[in-house]
């Protein structure tokens, strides 16, 4: 929710959805992951370690997503024809998606229809907006952490292959030098 929207809300108004705060993210060990990207990786092991940090970050973000889902599954959200759900991908991660309660449709258009519906109360629309902003950011963060980890693993594999080729060529040269 934007600051302006939050400012328009009464201080005594009860929140239906509590957006994630900076403290929620500080509990994750996210600082090493981005700082870790900007270093001269010298071998497979360093890349594998960094990939592990990215995976830990992704898993922590998925735990935060489960907290968001728990709120989005509670009253009054559970009465809506559109729900927030977790969708697991074939790539081994999960994202938050809007879907119809009967599971026949999926996508942000469902959220938009719900928001535009004249019977959706303004206070609930505020909460749905906050949910959507949280969903968008978490999906971005999960995607980036997952991609960084996958790319780091792939690069580590390529580095190991390059080292194997280098060592084999070096051994051939060393043997040729000894025979001379």
Secondary structure, DSSP 8 states (H G I E B T S, - for coil): --HHHHHTS-TT---SS----HHHHHTS--HHHHHHHSS---SHHHHHHHHHHHHHHHHHHHHHHHHHHHHHTSTTGGGSSEEEEEEE-TTS-EEEEEEETTSS-BSHHHHHHHHH-TTS-HHHHHHHHHHHHHHHHHHHHHHHHHHHHHHHHHHHHHHHHHHHHHHHHHHHHHHHHHH-
